[in-house]
Structure formats: structure tokens, C-alpha cells
Amino acid sequence: MNGWVNPVLNTGVYKTGFATEQGSHEKACIEVFEALDRVGDILANSKGEYLFGEHITEADVRLYPTIVGFDTAYYTLFKCNLKIIRHDYPKIQRWLVNLDGQKGFGDTTDFEHIKKGYTLTPRNNLVLLGPTPDMLLAEK
């Protein structure tokens, strides 16, 4: 899993967002959502709350930053907008909410910081209002 999560999903959102040609954007975007579909399938077949069962693995840790920033930044700003995690990927959403409750995940995640980090620029001092409701609060 580590062999494809980083190049296709973690880096894939950036390939989508920074593409300068329509074809490159579409190819990267489709690959991102194929990878998200694959993650959803892995979680559907997991024997526990994590990607590969009852224990957090390196794969969970590597995937978390991209998923936690997806609805907040990548969906809108990087135009990765075929689907949204909190509505279209219930297994990934449930996995995210579970990880958010684990030490070292939710206590180090700040959605306002994510939004400001991606939206505030010298030319644009506006911060996105959404997503609402907060993607983690929707399940709590």
C-alpha cells in the first residue's frame, strides 16, 4: 500500500491541483479517486478499525494527512471535486473519525490552520468558510 498511496494519492492531489493542462488535471484527478475507491475497499475488507485490522500501521499514518485535508482544502482549492470524503466515502470517513480520536492524530490536527494554510496568500486574504459541518463533528 505504501508503494501507491504516496505517488497516487498523497502526491496525486498536488498533481491535480497544480496541473497546467486539462488532460494532466483530469488524469491525476481520476487517479486520486480510483485510489480513494481502493482505500474504501481495503477498509471494507479490514478485520478491524484500521486499514489492516485492529492495529494502526504505517499505512494509516501515511494516509491520514491527505484524508484529513481532503474536504477542507483539496476538494475545493485543488479541484479534486468528483466526490467528497464525508459524504461519498463513509468507510474512509469512519476511519478518519476513529483516527482523530487516537493520541497523536486529532490532538495535532487543526482544521482552521489547514484552511488558512491553503487559502491565505499575499493576493488573497480570505479563508474558506466550509466545509460545514466540520467533517469530524458530523460523526461525533
N, C-alpha and C positions, 0 to 999 in steps of 0.2 A: 504494500500500500504506500509506503514512504516513497517508492520509486515513481509514482504517478501523482500523488497529492500535491507535492510542491510544484512540479513543472506545469501540470494541467489545471490545478485549482488555485493554489496559493498565488502562483505567478500568473496564472491564466486570467484572473480578474484584472491585473495590471495590463496584460496584453490586450484585453478587451478595451479597457478604458483609455489607453494611450495609442490605440491603433490610428493610423493616419489615412487608411484606405478602407472603404466599405467592406471589401472582401476579407481583409485581415480581421476587421472587427467582428464580422459575422462568424468566421471560422473559430476565433478564440471564444466568442460568446457561446456558441454551440458546444464547444469542448467543455467549458465551465459547467454547463447544465447537464451534459452527459456525465460528468464527474459527480455532480450533486446527486443525480439519479442513482449512480453507482453507490455512493455513500448511503443513501436511503435504503438501498437493497442490502448492503452489508449490515446496517443496523436492524433491518427487519429479520435477518437471519442470525443475529447475535444471540447468544445464550445468557446475556446479561444487559446491564445498562450502558455499557461502553461498546466501542466498535468490535472488540474481540472477546467479549464476555464480561466477567464480573470485576475485572481489574483495569484501571487506567493504564494505557500503553503509550509509547512514544507517538503512535499514530494519532491518538486522541489529542495529545498536546500539540502536535504539528497542525492539526486541522482546526483547533479552537480559534486562533486569531482571525482566520479568514471567515469562519462562520459567524463569529461574534460581530464582525464589522460588515457583514454582508448587507443586511436590510438597512443599516444605518448609513453606509457610505457607498458600497459597490453597486447596489441596485440602482441608485439614482445617479451618482456622480460618474461612475464608470460605465454606465449604460448596460449593466448586466441585469436586464429587466424582463427576461422571459417569465420568470417565476420569482416568488419571494419566500424566504425560509419560513417565516411564521405562519403563512397561510397554505403554502403549496408542498411543504416538506414536513409533515407532522412528526416523523421519526427523528429527523435532524433537530427539529425544534425541541422535542422532549429530551434528546441527548444534550442539547445546549443548556437547557434549564437545569438538568441534573449536574452538569459540569460546573455551572455557575454557582451551585451550592457547595462545591468542593473547595477546600483550602488552596489558595494559590490561583484560583480562577476568578470567581466572582468578586473576591475582595481586592483584586488587582485590575478589574475592568471598570472603566468609567465611560459610559455612553456619551456624555456631554463632551468629554475630551476627544473621543473618536470623531464626533460630528465637527467639532471646532477644528481639529487637526486636518480634516479633509476639506473643509469648506472655507475657512478663513484664509484669504490671500491678500496681498497688497492692493489688488484691484477690486476685491470683493470682501467686505466686512460683514456679510450676512451669514448666519448659521441656520441650517435647515431646522424647521420645527419638528418634523417627524423623524422616525416613524412613531405613530401613536396607535394604540397604546404601546408602551415600551415592550419590546419583544420578549423580555424575560418576565415582566409582570403579568403578561397575558396568561401564563400558566400557573402562577402562584396563588 
